[in-house]
Amino acid sequence: MVRTEEDFAGRWMLVFFGFTNCPDVCPTTLSEVAAVMDGLGDDAAKVQPIFITIDPERDTPAALAEYVPLFDAGIIGLTGTPEQIAATSETFPIFFERVEEAAAPDGYTMGHTSHLFLFDPDAGFADSWPYGTSAEEILADLEERI
């Protein structure tokens, strides 16, 4: 099933691009997103966290279905064909690339932009936070907006 911004109309969207074999940035960021969602309390229903893979070769729907719920925050994991991922990524200020690395699973890892993006209920870009921004800071910013 193809998802578009219309599926989330009327809700704020927290969007992060990453991959399930990521050793540090992705799980750390998704943990921060989970803390933000917990901190929102009743307002959490107004926000949809979305994880979009940049590694569709390994991040199948089944792999995402196992990985994303580990963070227990109602995060939706999205994948697609390499062409769909490339087309989606072009609408965001991000980069990603395959990096050959013998020690990594399957012999490669992914270099990628590690910002968390916020879109308003009309799917307009609202803000982004760099990797390492605390859940408390993101939560305070979100609470002012919603």
C-alpha positions as a Markdown table, in Angstrom:
| # | Residue | x | y | z |
|---|---|---|---|---|
| 1 | Met | 0.0 | 0.0 | 0.0 |
| 2 | Val | 1.4 | 3.4 | -1.0 |
| 3 | Arg | 1.2 | 6.0 | 1.7 |
| 4 | Thr | 1.1 | 9.8 | 1.0 |
| 5 | Glu | 0.8 | 12.9 | 3.1 |
| 6 | Glu | -3.0 | 12.7 | 2.6 |
| 7 | Asp | -3.0 | 9.6 | 4.9 |
| 8 | Phe | -1.9 | 11.8 | 7.8 |
| 9 | Ala | -3.9 | 14.9 | 7.0 |
| 10 | Gly | -4.8 | 17.0 | 10.0 |
| 11 | Arg | -1.9 | 15.6 | 12.1 |
| 12 | Trp | 1.6 | 16.8 | 12.7 |
| 13 | Met | 4.2 | 14.4 | 11.3 |
| 14 | Leu | 7.6 | 13.7 | 12.8 |
| 15 | Val | 9.6 | 12.2 | 9.9 |
| 16 | Phe | 13.0 | 10.4 | 10.1 |
| 17 | Phe | 14.9 | 8.7 | 7.4 |
| 18 | Gly | 17.2 | 5.8 | 8.4 |
| 19 | Phe | 17.7 | 2.1 | 8.3 |
| 20 | Thr | 17.2 | -0.8 | 10.7 |
| 21 | Asn | 20.9 | -1.9 | 10.6 |
| 22 | Cys | 22.0 | 1.5 | 11.8 |
| 23 | Pro | 24.3 | 1.1 | 14.8 |
| 24 | Asp | 23.6 | 4.3 | 16.7 |
| 25 | Val | 22.0 | 7.4 | 15.1 |
| 26 | Cys | 18.7 | 5.7 | 14.1 |
| 27 | Pro | 17.9 | 3.8 | 17.3 |
| 28 | Thr | 18.9 | 6.8 | 19.3 |
| 29 | Thr | 16.7 | 9.1 | 17.3 |
| 30 | Leu | 13.7 | 6.7 | 17.4 |
| 31 | Ser | 14.2 | 6.4 | 21.2 |
| 32 | Glu | 14.0 | 10.2 | 21.4 |
| 33 | Val | 10.8 | 10.2 | 19.2 |
| 34 | Ala | 9.3 | 7.6 | 21.6 |
| 35 | Ala | 10.1 | 9.8 | 24.6 |
| 36 | Val | 8.6 | 12.8 | 22.8 |
| 37 | Met | 5.4 | 10.8 | 22.1 |
| 38 | Asp | 5.2 | 9.7 | 25.7 |
| 39 | Gly | 5.7 | 13.3 | 26.9 |
| 40 | Leu | 2.9 | 14.6 | 24.7 |
| 41 | Gly | 0.3 | 12.6 | 26.7 |
| 42 | Asp | -3.2 | 13.2 | 25.3 |
| 43 | Asp | -1.7 | 15.4 | 22.5 |
| 44 | Ala | 0.2 | 12.4 | 21.1 |
| 45 | Ala | -3.0 | 11.7 | 19.0 |
| 46 | Lys | -2.2 | 14.9 | 17.1 |
| 47 | Val | 1.2 | 13.7 | 16.0 |
| 48 | Gln | 2.2 | 10.8 | 13.7 |
| 49 | Pro | 5.8 | 9.6 | 13.9 |
| 50 | Ile | 7.1 | 8.1 | 10.6 |
| 51 | Phe | 10.3 | 6.2 | 9.9 |
| 52 | Ile | 11.2 | 6.0 | 6.2 |
| 53 | Thr | 14.0 | 3.5 | 5.3 |
| 54 | Ile | 16.8 | 4.5 | 3.0 |
| 55 | Asp | 17.8 | 0.8 | 2.7 |
| 56 | Pro | 14.9 | -0.9 | 1.0 |
| 57 | Glu | 17.1 | -3.8 | 0.0 |
| 58 | Arg | 17.3 | -5.0 | 3.6 |
| 59 | Asp | 14.4 | -3.1 | 5.1 |
| 60 | Thr | 11.5 | -5.2 | 3.8 |
| 61 | Pro | 8.0 | -4.7 | 5.3 |
| 62 | Ala | 8.7 | -7.7 | 7.5 |
| 63 | Ala | 12.0 | -6.2 | 8.8 |
| 64 | Leu | 10.3 | -2.9 | 9.5 |
| 65 | Ala | 7.4 | -4.7 | 11.2 |
| 66 | Glu | 9.9 | -6.3 | 13.6 |
| 67 | Tyr | 12.1 | -3.2 | 14.2 |
| 68 | Val | 9.8 | -0.2 | 14.4 |
| 69 | Pro | 7.5 | -1.5 | 17.3 |
| 70 | Leu | 10.6 | -1.9 | 19.5 |
| 71 | Phe | 10.3 | 1.8 | 20.1 |
| 72 | Asp | 6.7 | 1.5 | 21.1 |
| 73 | Ala | 5.5 | 4.9 | 20.0 |
| 74 | Gly | 3.0 | 4.3 | 17.2 |
| 75 | Ile | 5.8 | 4.9 | 14.7 |
| 76 | Ile | 4.8 | 3.9 | 11.2 |
| 77 | Gly | 7.7 | 2.3 | 9.2 |
| 78 | Leu | 7.7 | 2.9 | 5.5 |
| 79 | Thr | 9.7 | 1.2 | 2.7 |
| 80 | Gly | 9.3 | 0.8 | -1.0 |
| 81 | Thr | 11.3 | 0.2 | -4.2 |
| 82 | Pro | 14.7 | 1.9 | -4.5 |
| 83 | Glu | 13.0 | 4.2 | -7.0 |
| 84 | Gln | 10.2 | 5.1 | -4.6 |
| 85 | Ile | 12.6 | 5.8 | -1.8 |
| 86 | Ala | 14.8 | 8.0 | -4.1 |
| 87 | Ala | 11.7 | 9.9 | -5.3 |
| 88 | Thr | 10.5 | 10.5 | -1.7 |
| 89 | Ser | 14.0 | 11.6 | -0.5 |
| 90 | Glu | 14.2 | 14.2 | -3.3 |
| 91 | Thr | 11.3 | 16.1 | -1.6 |
| 92 | Phe | 13.4 | 16.4 | 1.6 |
| 93 | Pro | 16.7 | 18.2 | 2.2 |
| 94 | Ile | 18.5 | 14.9 | 2.8 |
| 95 | Phe | 21.2 | 12.7 | 1.3 |
| 96 | Phe | 22.0 | 9.0 | 1.7 |
| 97 | Glu | 24.5 | 6.7 | 0.2 |
| 98 | Arg | 25.5 | 3.1 | 0.4 |
| 99 | Val | 29.0 | 2.7 | 2.0 |
| 100 | Glu | 30.8 | -0.6 | 1.5 |
| 101 | Glu | 32.1 | -1.8 | 4.9 |
| 102 | Ala | 33.3 | -5.3 | 5.3 |
| 103 | Ala | 32.4 | -5.5 | 9.0 |
| 104 | Ala | 28.8 | -4.3 | 8.6 |
| 105 | Pro | 25.8 | -6.7 | 8.0 |
| 106 | Asp | 25.8 | -7.8 | 4.3 |
| 107 | Gly | 29.1 | -5.9 | 3.8 |
| 108 | Tyr | 27.7 | -2.4 | 3.7 |
| 109 | Thr | 26.2 | 0.4 | 5.8 |
| 110 | Met | 24.4 | 3.6 | 4.9 |
| 111 | Gly | 25.6 | 7.2 | 5.3 |
| 112 | His | 22.7 | 9.5 | 5.7 |
| 113 | Thr | 21.3 | 12.8 | 6.9 |
| 114 | Ser | 20.2 | 12.4 | 10.5 |
| 115 | His | 17.7 | 15.3 | 11.0 |
| 116 | Leu | 14.2 | 14.7 | 12.4 |
| 117 | Phe | 11.7 | 16.7 | 10.4 |
| 118 | Leu | 8.4 | 18.2 | 11.5 |
| 119 | Phe | 5.5 | 18.8 | 9.1 |
| 120 | Asp | 2.3 | 20.7 | 10.1 |
| 121 | Pro | -1.2 | 19.3 | 9.7 |
| 122 | Asp | -1.3 | 20.6 | 6.1 |
| 123 | Ala | 1.9 | 18.7 | 5.3 |
| 124 | Gly | 3.9 | 21.9 | 5.2 |
| 125 | Phe | 7.5 | 21.8 | 6.5 |
| 126 | Ala | 7.6 | 23.3 | 10.0 |
| 127 | Asp | 11.0 | 22.6 | 11.5 |
| 128 | Ser | 13.9 | 20.1 | 11.8 |
| 129 | Trp | 16.2 | 19.1 | 14.6 |
| 130 | Pro | 19.7 | 17.8 | 14.1 |
| 131 | Tyr | 20.9 | 14.5 | 15.6 |
| 132 | Gly | 21.5 | 14.9 | 19.3 |
| 133 | Thr | 18.7 | 17.3 | 20.0 |
| 134 | Ser | 17.1 | 16.1 | 23.3 |
| 135 | Ala | 13.6 | 14.8 | 23.5 |
| 136 | Glu | 12.9 | 17.5 | 26.1 |
| 137 | Glu | 13.8 | 20.2 | 23.6 |
| 138 | Ile | 11.8 | 18.7 | 20.8 |
| 139 | Leu | 8.8 | 18.1 | 23.1 |
| 140 | Ala | 8.9 | 21.8 | 24.4 |
| 141 | Asp | 9.0 | 23.0 | 20.8 |
| 142 | Leu | 6.1 | 20.7 | 19.7 |
| 143 | Glu | 4.0 | 21.6 | 22.7 |
| 144 | Glu | 4.2 | 25.3 | 21.7 |
| 145 | Arg | 2.9 | 24.4 | 18.2 |
| 146 | Ile | 0.1 | 22.0 | 18.9 |
